């Protein structure tokens, strides 16, 4: 089954949106921490709300970063059982692996939606900022639903899935890095060896 170009474009746009939001949240987190430390050094006490904003920004970074990791094949995957699959079934494994990952993400998203709904019904607010908690919590099921969609697409069209670098490519990249001046000095033969 060929991969539809429209689906590939949609996944790339989704990845770009995740990358942009994650970058913005990371910048907010850095700015808040820097401001808190700077104010603490000048006045002797930090910004009382900085920690809460930092935690909220970190939630966005972590949850959307999860999607970015899977979109670039940078997530952890246990490989110890790869040799357990008979050779004749190996061509079906990308479908099975991505399908199981999609189902797992759906299950986690359902649990997260239940938690967010309870928080919404209780109208819980953060102690420091007095803001409603559920809008920030909503990023958790959203991130898992996006991941479920992404891995579902990979299960249907395995050619869309990013390929992790092979051990040979990783070794070649390590060898191809240029030597630093220190390495060049250390690898030079001693003066007494030169005739």
N, C-alpha and C positions, 0 to 999 in steps of 0.2 A: 504494500500500500504506500503510494507516494505521499510525501509531506506537502500539505497545502501551504502555499506562500503566505496566504492571509494569516494563518495560525502562527507562522514563524514571525511575521511582523508584529502580531499582537503580543507574543511572548517577549519580543525585544522591547516593545513600548512599555510593557509591564515592568520589565527589568530596569529600564531607564527611570521610570517613576519611582520604583523602590530605591534605586541608587540616589536619586535626587533628594527624596525625603530622608533617607538615612544620613546623607551628607549634611543636610540642614540640621537634623536633630543632633548629630555629633558636634557641629559647630556651636549649637546652643549649649550643649553640655560643657564644652570647653570654655565658652565665654562665661557661663555662670560660675564654674569652678574658679576661673581666673579672677572674676569680679569679687567673689567671696573671699579669696585669699588676699587680694589687694585691699579690700575694705577692712579685713581683719588686721592687716599690718598697720594700716593708717589709724583706725579708730579703736582697735583692741577687741572689737566684737564683729563677727561676720554678719552676712545677710541671713536673717532667720528663715527666709523662704527659699534660699538657694538650693539646699539639699533636696527639697521636694521637687523643684523644677528639674534638677539634675536627674533624679530618679525617673521622672516622667520621660525626659529626653532619652534616657538609657533604655527604657522599655521600647521606644520606637527603634532605636539603633539595634537592639538585640533581635527583636521580632522581625523586622524587615531585613536585617542582616542574615537571618536564617534563610529567607527566600533567595537572597543574592548568592549565598553559598551554594544552594542547590542548583541555581541557574548557571553557575560556573563550574560545577562538579568539584567544588572545594569542600564539600561537607564530608564528614567522617562516614565511612562505610566499612563494616567488617568484611574482610575478604577471606577469612579462614575457611569458609564453607564453599568457596567457588569450585574447588576440585571435587566436591561431592556430587555435582550434577553430571549425569552421563553426557558424553559428547553429542549424542543425537538430539538432546533436549536443549543444548546451549543456545540455539538460535531463538528459543522462546523466553529465555531468561530475562532479557531486557523488558519484555512485556510484563512478566510476572513481578519482577523487582519494582518497577515503577508503579504498577497497579497496586501492589501491597503498600507502597509508600503513600500513594494517593488515599487509599482507604484509612491508613493510620492517621494521616492529616485530617481527614474528614471526622474521624472519631474524636480527635483532640479538639477540633473546632466545635463539635457539638457540645462537649463538656465546657469549653470556654464560653460558648453562647449562653449556656445555663447559668454560669457564674455571673456573666454580665447582666443577664435578665434579673437575677436576684438583687444585684447591686443597684440596678435601675429602679426596681420596685421599692427598695428600701430608701432610695434617694440618698445614699451614703455620700458624704463629703470628706475631703481631706482635712485633717486637723489644722494644718498650718495655713493652707491657701483658701480653705472653705469652698473649694471648687468641687463639682460633682466628679465622682471617681469613674463612673461607667464610660464616659467618652474616651478616656485614656485606656481603660481595660479593653475597649472594643477593638483595639489594634491587634490583640492576641488572636481572637477567632478570625479576624480578617486576614492576618498573615498566614494562618493555617489553611484557610479556604483558598487563598491565592496559591499556596504550595500544593494543595490537593488538585487544583485546576492544572497547574504546571506539570505535575507528575502524571496526571491523567492524560495530558497531551503526549507526554513522553511514552506512556504505556501504549497509546494507540499508534503513534508515529515515533518509533525509537530513533529515527534519524534526526529528530529535533533535539534530542538530549545532548548536552555537552559531553565531550569525552575527556576524562582526566588524562593528564600527561602520563605516558608510559614510563617505565623505569629507564628505558633506553633514552627517551627524549630528555628526562630529568638529568641523567648522567651527562648527556651531550651538552645540555645547557650549562652544567657546572664546569665542564672542561672548556667550553667556549668563552668563559668569562676572562677578560684580559688580566694579566698579572699586574699587581700594584707595584710601585717602585720598591717597596720593602721586599716583596717576593723576588724581584729581579736582583736585588743586592744579595739576598741570601742564597740565590741559586748560582751566583757567579763563582767560578773556581777561585781557590786561594791563590795569592801571588806566588807562593813557592811552587804550586803545581804548573804554573805557566813557564815555559822555557823560551 
